[in-house]
Amino acid sequence: MSLIQSRAAVAQADHRISLRADATSAIQTVDQVVATLRPEEPLHCIRPATIASASRAFVEAFNGDTLYAVKCNPEPAVLRAVWEGGVRHFDCASIAEVTLVRRMFPGAEIHFMHPVKSRAAIRDAWILHGVRDFVLDAPEELAKILAEIAVPDAAALAARPGLFVRLALPKSGAAIDLSSKFGADFDAAVGLLRAARRHAGRLGVAFHVGSQCMDPLAWREAMNLAGEVIRRAGVSVEVIDVGGGFPVAYPDLDPPPLGAFMAEIDAAFDALDLPGVKLWAEPGRALVGGGGSVVVQVQLRRGRMLYVNDGVYGALADAGALGFRFPARLIRANGGEGGPATPFGLFGPTCDSTDVMHGPFLLPEDVAEGDWIEIGQLGAYGSCLRTAFNGFDRATLVEVSDRAMLETAGYQAAEPGQGFSRAA
């Protein structure tokens, strides 16, 4: 299996190379790859051992089923690492994600967890890919699901759907609020549970506290609200889905350890006293955030601003408008050690003046044109957000043996160079 492939965001190139002598050779480090390739296009570095380790830590810590949120990074190398970490359930939000996961892992459990789906997507997921679980937050979506699984080809399968009512939550301390777009309010959720019960093979309540939520208490409060909805509805449920939002470390954010979040979830769930109900979770960033980085090259320096070959229309979208800070380190074109750390901002390669990332990115003061910068914690919402805007759509993908550039407490770190088997 090739570990490096050149590709474009829109149309993948078929040129493939490998820096390993054979399948048993050690995966190289980022520095070794840069020294060999001296890349002039963005270099996306995936850390499979780090992803597998973080996935394994979450699966072991969570008292339920772990569903990887495919949207945050659907790269096949990432999916293989998540699978290696013990994840067998996948939260998909589009028919393209469903198709990808089913092709890679025929035995995986796939759950269609987007509250608004096209009719064609519902039919194809049900008939072609064996998907049985669907989330919803409106009576119209419930009607749509029931109608599409009743068409002759679908009805012939003689199965009952899993139906999950997405509950809107009050705003929390999350970096990105998700309930402003999705989720039924209290009374609507009660009505949906009652309406869905007679159609559902299994019924559940789902919620999402928001992306990169730093407060473990947010899950306790959400669980309490879910319990109130279930009691008011007066129907039995089989699943409570606590969603995602589990945070990872960034230079200005140091989350509580994973165990703190699990303790709040477990305590709140125990307090609900719902025998026979199962927990689900949909982590994305938590499993893969530390498992990716991008190496960019400096093309021009202007004071404390550096012009680089990737930006907000590429893998660095979150460093733009959202203002996320990312760890960065210099890889010198001519070798040598770095000097004292100095804050820099970055301009991306496009002609758009909004293609700017203020950071700050802490780098040696004498960074120069031709040097490379590795920017970490981009395993989630990095390469998957790339566009072809302005023609800057080329990149190279490589698997590396390095640890995460920042460790997140509670997620076991993989040893550098640790390999993993390819289960699919």
SEMAR-772353 format. One record per residue (C-alpha): residue in one letter; x, y, z. Coordinates in steps of 0.5 Angstrom, whole numbers, padded with zeros to 4 digits, always signed. Layout:
REM SEMAR-772353
aXYZ ...
END
This chain:
REM SEMAR-772353
m+0000+0000+0000 s+0003+0007-0002 l+0004+0012+0004 i+0005+0018-0001 q+0000+0020-0006 s+0000+0027-0010 r-0007+0029-0010 a-0012+0035-0012 a-0018+0037-0008 v-0023+0036-0014 a-0020+0031-0018 q-0015+0026-0015 a-0008+0025-0019 d-0006+0018-0020 h+0001+0019-0019 r+0004+0015-0013 i+0010+0014-0009 s+0013+0011-0003 l+0019+0013+0001 r+0019+0006+0004 a+0024+0000+0001 d+0018-0005+0003 a+0012-0006+0007 t+0016-0008+0013 s+0020-0002+0013 a+0019+0003+0018 i+0015+0009+0017 q+0019+0016+0016 t+0019+0022+0021 v+0016+0029+0018 d+0023+0031+0018 q+0026+0025+0014 v+0020+0026+0009 v+0022+0034+0008 a+0029+0032+0007 t+0027+0027+0002 l+0022+0031-0002 r+0024+0038-0001 p+0016+0039-0002 e+0014+0046-0006 e+0007+0044-0005 p+0003+0043+0002 l+0005+0036+0005 h-0001+0033+0009 c+0002+0029+0015 i-0002+0023+0018 r+0000+0020+0024 p-0004+0013+0024 a-0001+0010+0030 t-0003+0017+0034 i-0010+0016+0031 a-0011+0009+0033 s-0008+0010+0040 a-0013+0016+0041 s-0019+0012+0038 r-0017+0006+0043 a-0017+0010+0049 f-0024+0013+0048 v-0027+0006+0046 e-0024+0004+0053 a-0026+0010+0057 f-0033+0010+0054 n-0039+0006+0057 g-0042+0005+0050 d-0041+0005+0043 t-0036+0010+0040 l-0039+0012+0033 y-0033+0016+0029 a-0036+0022+0026 v-0033+0021+0019 k-0034+0029+0017 c-0028+0031+0021 n-0023+0027+0016 p-0026+0022+0011 e-0019+0020+0009 p-0018+0013+0008 a-0011+0012+0012 v-0015+0016+0017 l-0021+0011+0017 r-0016+0005+0017 a-0013+0008+0023 v-0019+0009+0027 w-0021+0002+0025 e-0015+0000+0028 g-0016+0003+0034 g-0023-0001+0035 v-0028+0003+0033 r-0033-0001+0029 h-0039+0004+0028 f-0039+0010+0024 d-0043+0017+0024 c-0044+0019+0017 a-0047+0025+0015 s-0048+0024+0007 i-0049+0018+0002 a-0042+0019+0000 e-0039+0018+0007 v-0044+0012+0007 t-0041+0009+0001 l-0034+0010+0003 v-0035+0007+0010 r-0038+0001+0007 r-0033+0000+0001 m-0028+0000+0006 f-0031-0004+0012 p-0036-0008+0010 g-0038-0011+0017 a-0038-0004+0020 e-0044-0001+0023 i-0046+0006+0020 h-0051+0011+0022 f-0054+0017+0018 m-0054+0022+0023 h-0055+0028+0019 p-0062+0031+0021 v-0064+0033+0014 k-0063+0028+0008 s-0065+0028+0001 r-0070+0023-0001 a-0065+0019-0005 a-0060+0019+0000 i-0065+0016+0005 r-0067+0010+0000 d-0059+0009-0002 a-0057+0008+0005 w-0063+0004+0007 i-0063-0001+0000 l-0056-0001-0002 h-0052+0000+0004 g-0056-0003+0010 v-0056+0003+0014 r-0062+0002+0019 d-0061+0008+0024 f-0063+0016+0022 v-0063+0022+0026 l-0069+0027+0025 d-0071+0034+0029 a-0077+0035+0025 p-0084+0032+0023 e-0083+0033+0016 e-0076+0029+0016 l-0080+0023+0020 a-0085+0023+0015 k-0079+0023+0009 i-0076+0017+0012 l-0082+0013+0013 a-0084+0014+0006 e-0077+0013+0003 i-0076+0006+0007 a-0083+0004+0005 v-0082+0004-0003 p-0083-0003-0006 d-0075-0004-0006 a-0074-0002+0001 a-0080-0005+0004 a-0078-0012+0001 l-0072-0012+0006 a-0078-0012+0012 a-0073-0008+0017 r-0075-0003+0022 p-0071+0003+0022 g-0067+0006+0028 l-0070+0013+0029 f-0066+0018+0033 v-0069+0025+0035 r-0064+0030+0036 l-0065+0035+0042 a-0063+0042+0041 l-0059+0045+0047 p-0058+0052+0050 k-0051+0055+0048 s-0045+0052+0052 g-0038+0054+0052 a-0036+0050+0046 a-0032+0054+0041 i-0038+0052+0035 d-0045+0052+0037 l-0049+0047+0033 s-0056+0047+0036 s-0057+0054+0032 k-0058+0050+0026 f-0060+0043+0028 g-0064+0040+0034 a-0072+0040+0036 d-0074+0044+0042 f-0077+0041+0049 d-0084+0040+0047 a-0082+0038+0039 a-0078+0033+0042 v-0083+0030+0046 g-0088+0030+0040 l-0083+0027+0036 l-0081+0021+0041 r-0088+0019+0041 a-0089+0020+0034 a-0083+0016+0032 r-0084+0010+0037 r-0089+0006+0034 h-0085+0006+0027 a-0078+0005+0031 g-0074-0002+0031 r-0070+0002+0036 l-0071+0009+0039 g-0066+0014+0041 v-0065+0021+0044 a-0059+0025+0041 f-0056+0031+0042 h-0049+0035+0041 v-0046+0040+0046 g-0042+0044+0041 s-0035+0043+0038 q-0029+0043+0042 c-0033+0044+0049 m-0028+0045+0054 d-0033+0044+0060 p-0035+0037+0062 l-0041+0039+0066 a-0044+0041+0059 w-0045+0033+0058 r-0049+0032+0065 e-0053+0038+0063 a-0055+0036+0057 m-0056+0029+0059 n-0061+0031+0065 l-0065+0035+0059 a-0065+0029+0055 g-0068+0025+0061 e-0073+0030+0062 v-0076+0030+0055 i-0076+0022+0055 r-0080+0022+0062 r-0085+0027+0059 a-0086+0023+0052 g-0088+0017+0056 v-0085+0012+0052 s-0079+0007+0052 v-0072+0009+0049 e-0066+0004+0047 v-0061+0009+0046 i-0058+0016+0049 d-0053+0019+0044 v-0049+0024+0047 g-0046+0026+0041 g-0039+0029+0040 g-0035+0036+0042 f-0030+0032+0046 p-0024+0037+0046 v-0017+0037+0044 a-0011+0041+0046 y-0009+0047+0042 p-0003+0052+0044 d-0008+0057+0048 l-0013+0051+0050 d-0011+0045+0055 p-0018+0041+0056 p-0019+0037+0062 p-0017+0030+0062 l-0022+0025+0058 g-0023+0022+0064 a-0027+0028+0067 f-0032+0028+0061 m-0033+0020+0062 a-0034+0021+0069 e-0040+0027+0068 i-0043+0022+0063 d-0043+0016+0067 a-0046+0020+0073 a-0051+0023+0069 f-0053+0017+0066 d-0053+0013+0072 a-0058+0018+0075 l-0063+0018+0070 d-0064+0010+0072 l-0066+0008+0065 p-0065+0000+0065 g-0063-0003+0058 v-0062+0004+0055 k-0055+0004+0052 l-0050+0010+0051 w-0047+0012+0044 a-0042+0018+0043 e-0040+0021+0036 p-0033+0023+0037 g-0029+0026+0031 r-0024+0031+0033 a-0022+0028+0039 l-0020+0021+0036 v-0016+0025+0030 g-0014+0032+0032 g-0007+0030+0034 g-0006+0025+0028 g-0005+0030+0023 s-0001+0036+0021 v+0001+0040+0014 v+0008+0043+0012 v+0008+0049+0008 q+0013+0053+0005 v+0015+0060+0006 q+0015+0064-0001 l+0016+0071+0002 r+0017+0074+0009 r+0014+0081+0010 g+0016+0084+0017 r+0012+0079+0022 m+0008+0076+0016 l+0010+0070+0012 y+0007+0068+0005 v+0006+0061+0005 n+0003+0056+0000 d-0003+0054+0004 g-0009+0058+0007 v-0016+0059+0009 y-0018+0056+0003 g-0014+0050+0004 a-0012+0046+0010 l-0012+0052+0015 a-0019+0054+0015 d-0020+0054+0022 a-0014+0059+0023 g-0018+0064+0019 a-0025+0067+0021 l-0025+0062+0027 g-0018+0064+0030 f-0016+0057+0032 r-0009+0057+0034 f-0004+0052+0032 p+0002+0049+0034 a+0008+0051+0029 r+0015+0049+0028 l+0020+0051+0023 i+0024+0046+0019 r+0030+0050+0016 a+0031+0049+0008 n+0039+0049+0010 g+0039+0046+0017 g+0041+0049+0023 e+0038+0050+0030 g+0032+0055+0031 g+0033+0062+0035 p+0028+0065+0040 a+0021+0064+0039 t+0017+0070+0035 p+0010+0071+0034 f+0008+0071+0026 g+0002+0071+0022 l+0001+0068+0015 f-0002+0070+0009 g-0005+0064+0004 p-0003+0063-0003 t-0009+0066-0006 c-0011+0073-0009 d-0016+0074-0003 s-0014+0079+0002 t-0018+0075+0007 d-0013+0069+0006 v-0010+0071+0013 m-0008+0067+0019 h-0006+0072+0025 g-0004+0066+0029 p+0000+0068+0033 f+0005+0062+0030 l+0011+0062+0034 l+0017+0061+0030 p+0025+0063+0030 e+0026+0070+0029 d+0030+0069+0023 v+0025+0065+0019 a+0026+0066+0011 e+0024+0064+0004 g+0025+0057+0003 d+0024+0055+0010 w+0018+0050+0012 i+0013+0050+0017 e+0010+0044+0020 i+0003+0046+0023 g+0000+0041+0028 q-0007+0039+0031 l-0010+0039+0024 g-0012+0032+0024 a-0019+0034+0024 y-0022+0039+0020 g-0016+0041+0016 s-0015+0037+0009 c-0022+0035+0009 l-0024+0043+0008 r-0019+0044+0002 t-0022+0047-0004 a-0019+0049-0011 f-0020+0056-0011 n-0015+0060-0015 g-0012+0054-0017 f-0009+0052-0011 d-0011+0045-0010 r-0005+0041-0010 a-0002+0037-0004 t+0002+0031-0002 l-0001+0026+0003 v+0004+0022+0007 e+0004+0017+0013 v+0009+0019+0019 s+0011+0016+0025 d+0011+0022+0029 r+0007+0024+0036 a+0002+0029+0036 m+0005+0036+0036 l+0001+0037+0042 e-0002+0031+0047 t-0009+0031+0050 a-0009+0029+0057 g-0013+0022+0057 y-0011+0020+0050 q-0005+0015+0050 a+0001+0017+0046 a+0003+0012+0041 e+0011+0010+0041 p+0014+0014+0035 g+0015+0009+0029 q+0009+0004+0032 g+0006+0001+0026 f-0001-0002+0025 s-0004-0007+0021 r-0009-0006+0016 a-0016-0009+0017 a-0019-0007+0011 
END
